[in-house]
Amino acid sequence: MVSNILNKIGNTPLVPIGLSPMVRVFAKLEFYNPTGSVKDRAACYLLNRLLNEKIIDQDTTIIESSSGNFGVALSAYCKLFGLKFICVIDENTLPVNEMLIKLQGAEVIRITEPDQHGGFLLNRLKKVREIMDKTEKIYWANQYGNPLVAAAYYNSIGKELCLEAPRQEIDYVFLGVSSGGTITGVSQRIKHENPNTKVIAVDVLGSVIFGGGAKKRFIPGIGSSITPVILDSAKIDEVVYVSEAESIECCRELLAKYNLYAGGSSGSVYAAIKKYFSEKDIYEPVNVMCVFADSGERYITTIYNDTWYQKVAAYEAAHPVELPQLYTSSLKIS
Ligand SMILES: Cc1ncc(COP(=O)(O)O)c(C=O)c1O
C-alpha cells in the first residue's frame, strides 16, 4: 500500500519490442507514472529539493511554461505540497491536459499567438517573464535551463535504464527532445555508467532545437522553437529527424503490433529507431533502450483521429523544411 499515489513514481515497466533479432529494442513505459508521464519525476524531485533546501517556502508561487505534461505533473505535486502554481500553456496543449491542470487548482494562462517559428514557446516564455516581473516570491521551474530538472532524470530514469538493461549493456538510447531535460539527465547518467553507449536525440521536422528550418508543428512534447540551454550539458552523439506524419503512423503501429497505446513523441522515437537501423549495417545484436514519455489515451482527438492525421500530413507535404546542413540520415554532434 502507498500513502498517496503521487509517491509511486518510477520503476516503470521496461518492455521488449524486438525490431529484429539484431536490433533488440526495449521501451521504458513512462505513462505508468502517477500523472501519466515522465514529467512526474522532474516535478516531484524539483519541489522536494527546493523545499528541503529552503529555496522556496509555502508562500512561494511556482510558475512554468509547459505544452502539457510538465504542467499536469507540477499541478499535482504543487497541490500535494500546498504551493500555488501558474501554468502557461498554448493552443497545442491537449484540452484534457488543460482540464487536469485546472482541476488540480492551478491558474492556467493560454497563449494563442504563434511566435516567429510557428510555435508558441517564445510567447509562452515572454508571458512567464511578464508575470515574474510583477509577482513577489515566485519561482520559475524552467525546465529549459534548470540543472535540478536534469538531476531529477539523472537520479531516477537514468539510473533505472542503466540497471534494467539486459546484462546492463546499452548500445544505444533514443530519446525525444522538447525542453531537453530528459535527454540531458539521462545522457549524463548513461555516459557516466557506460561511455560507449550512443545517445540519439529524436527531433521532428520544423523544430529548431538542433538547427534547420522552422515550421508550424502539431504534436505537443516533441520539438521546440528554441535551443534550450539545458542541452549544453547533454551528451548527445547523433540527432535523428522524423516527420510528424511518420510519428503518428508509428504510434498506430505500436498499438497494432505491441499493444502499446502511446503518445505522439513515443511514435517519433519508434520512427527514429526504425529509420536509423534501416540505414545502418549491424554485425552483432545490439540493445536499444528508449523512452515512451506518455500514453495515447489523451490523444484520441489528435494522434488517433484520422482527420487530424490527414491535416498534419497534408500540412507537412505542403511545407517542406530545410534540415541542418550536416544532415544525412542523422546529424552527428562532434
Ligand atoms: C510526451 C512528451 N515526450 C517527450 C518530452 C520531451 O521531454 P523533455 O521536455 O525533457 O525534452 C515531453 C516534454 O514535454 C513530452 O511531454
The ligand as an SDF file (V2000), in Angstrom:
LIG
                    3D

 16 16  0  0  0  0  0  0  0  0999 V2000
    5.1140   13.4570  -24.3630 C   0  0  0  0  0  0  0  0  0  0  0  0
    6.4550   14.0450  -24.1950 C   0  0  0  0  0  0  0  0  0  0  0  0
    7.5030   13.4090  -24.7180 N   0  0  0  0  0  0  0  0  0  0  0  0
    8.7460   13.8960  -24.6380 C   0  0  0  0  0  0  0  0  0  0  0  0
    9.0020   15.0810  -23.9880 C   0  0  0  0  0  0  0  0  0  0  0  0
   10.3810   15.6130  -24.0280 C   0  0  0  0  0  0  0  0  0  0  0  0
   10.9800   15.7380  -22.7890 O   0  0  0  0  0  0  0  0  0  0  0  0
   11.8820   16.9840  -22.4870 P   0  0  0  0  0  0  0  0  0  0  0  0
   10.9550   18.1620  -22.4060 O   0  0  0  0  0  0  0  0  0  0  0  0
   12.5050   16.6690  -21.1810 O   0  0  0  0  0  0  0  0  0  0  0  0
   12.8740   17.1510  -23.5970 O   0  0  0  0  0  0  0  0  0  0  0  0
    7.9310   15.7760  -23.4240 C   0  0  0  0  0  0  0  0  0  0  0  0
    8.1130   17.0580  -22.7960 C   0  0  0  0  0  0  0  0  0  0  0  0
    7.1960   17.8330  -22.5730 O   0  0  0  0  0  0  0  0  0  0  0  0
    6.6260   15.2350  -23.5090 C   0  0  0  0  0  0  0  0  0  0  0  0
    5.5650   15.8590  -22.9800 O   0  0  0  0  0  0  0  0  0  0  0  0
  1  2  1  0
  2  3  1  0
  2 15  2  0
  3  4  2  0
  4  5  1  0
  5  6  1  0
  5 12  2  0
  6  7  1  0
  7  8  1  0
  8  9  2  0
  8 10  1  0
  8 11  1  0
 12 13  1  0
 12 15  1  0
 13 14  2  0
 15 16  1  0
M  END
$$$$
